[in-house]
Amino acid sequence: MLLRIGFAILATILLLPCLGFGVIGYFHASGESNDPFWIYGYLALDIILLGAIVAAWLGPFLWFKPGEPGCCEECGQDLGPEPAPRCPECGRPNAD
């Protein structure tokens, strides 16, 4: 999980400068030339980059499946070979 969150942080750090250049390009294209090709191009670039940042952050939480065997169904905590009557993380009673 921490590796996936680290990937999301790295993706955000790498994509934010590109997003900044896209915003600057959008304002430059809309102010100077009024050429719709460049205006819509920069707008599409910004939407794609924002989508990539959101996907990088939602990915770790969507890939995580709490119902895996040997894990708590509520929070996903690994219960070990001999599960306790309650989850040590969230306190949910175990079905086992």
C-alpha positions as CSV (number, residue, x, y, z in Angstrom):
1,M,0.0,0.0,0.0
2,L,2.8,2.4,0.9
3,L,4.5,1.7,-2.4
4,R,1.4,2.5,-4.3
5,I,0.9,5.8,-2.4
6,G,4.6,6.6,-3.0
7,F,3.9,6.0,-6.8
8,A,1.0,8.4,-6.5
9,I,3.1,11.1,-4.9
10,L,5.9,10.6,-7.5
11,A,3.3,10.8,-10.4
12,T,1.9,14.0,-8.9
13,I,5.4,15.6,-8.5
14,L,6.2,14.7,-12.1
15,L,2.8,15.8,-13.6
16,L,2.3,19.1,-11.8
17,P,4.9,21.0,-13.8
18,C,3.4,19.8,-17.0
19,L,0.0,20.9,-15.8
20,G,1.4,24.3,-15.0
21,F,2.9,24.6,-18.5
22,G,-0.5,23.6,-19.9
23,V,-2.3,26.3,-17.9
24,I,0.2,28.9,-18.9
25,G,-0.1,27.8,-22.5
26,Y,-3.9,27.9,-22.3
27,F,-3.9,31.5,-21.1
28,H,-1.3,32.6,-23.6
29,A,-3.2,31.0,-26.5
30,S,-6.5,32.5,-25.4
31,G,-5.1,35.9,-24.9
32,E,-2.7,36.4,-27.8
33,S,-3.8,34.4,-30.9
34,N,-7.4,33.3,-30.1
35,D,-6.7,30.3,-32.3
36,P,-9.2,27.6,-31.2
37,F,-6.8,24.8,-32.1
38,W,-4.3,25.9,-29.4
39,I,-6.9,26.9,-26.9
40,Y,-8.7,23.5,-27.1
41,G,-5.4,21.7,-27.3
42,Y,-4.1,23.1,-24.1
43,L,-7.5,22.6,-22.4
44,A,-7.5,18.9,-23.5
45,L,-3.9,18.5,-22.2
46,D,-4.8,20.0,-18.8
47,I,-7.9,17.7,-18.5
48,I,-5.7,14.6,-19.4
49,L,-3.1,15.6,-16.9
50,L,-5.6,16.2,-14.1
51,G,-7.1,12.8,-14.9
52,A,-3.7,11.2,-14.7
53,I,-3.1,12.8,-11.3
54,V,-6.6,11.7,-10.0
55,A,-6.0,8.1,-11.3
56,A,-2.6,8.0,-9.6
57,W,-4.3,8.8,-6.3
58,L,-7.4,6.7,-6.6
59,G,-5.5,3.7,-7.9
60,P,-4.1,2.5,-4.6
61,F,-7.5,2.6,-3.0
62,L,-9.3,0.9,-5.8
63,W,-6.8,-1.9,-6.1
64,F,-6.9,-2.6,-2.4
65,K,-9.4,-5.4,-1.7
66,P,-10.3,-5.8,2.0
67,G,-12.0,-9.1,1.5
68,E,-8.9,-11.1,0.8
69,P,-8.4,-14.4,2.7
70,G,-6.7,-14.0,6.1
71,C,-7.7,-10.3,6.2
72,C,-10.3,-8.4,8.1
73,E,-13.4,-7.8,5.9
74,E,-13.8,-4.3,7.2
75,C,-10.3,-2.7,7.0
76,G,-8.1,-5.3,5.3
77,Q,-5.7,-5.8,8.2
78,D,-3.7,-9.1,8.0
79,L,-5.0,-11.3,10.8
80,G,-2.1,-13.8,10.7
81,P,-2.3,-17.6,10.9
82,E,-4.5,-17.7,14.0
83,P,-6.9,-14.8,13.9
84,A,-8.0,-13.2,17.2
85,P,-11.7,-13.0,18.0
86,R,-11.6,-9.3,17.0
87,C,-9.6,-7.4,14.4
88,P,-6.7,-5.5,16.2
89,E,-7.0,-2.6,13.8
90,C,-10.8,-1.8,13.7
91,G,-12.3,-4.1,16.4
92,R,-14.7,-5.9,14.0
93,P,-15.6,-9.4,15.2
94,N,-14.1,-12.1,13.0
95,A,-16.4,-14.6,11.3
96,D,-13.9,-17.5,11.9
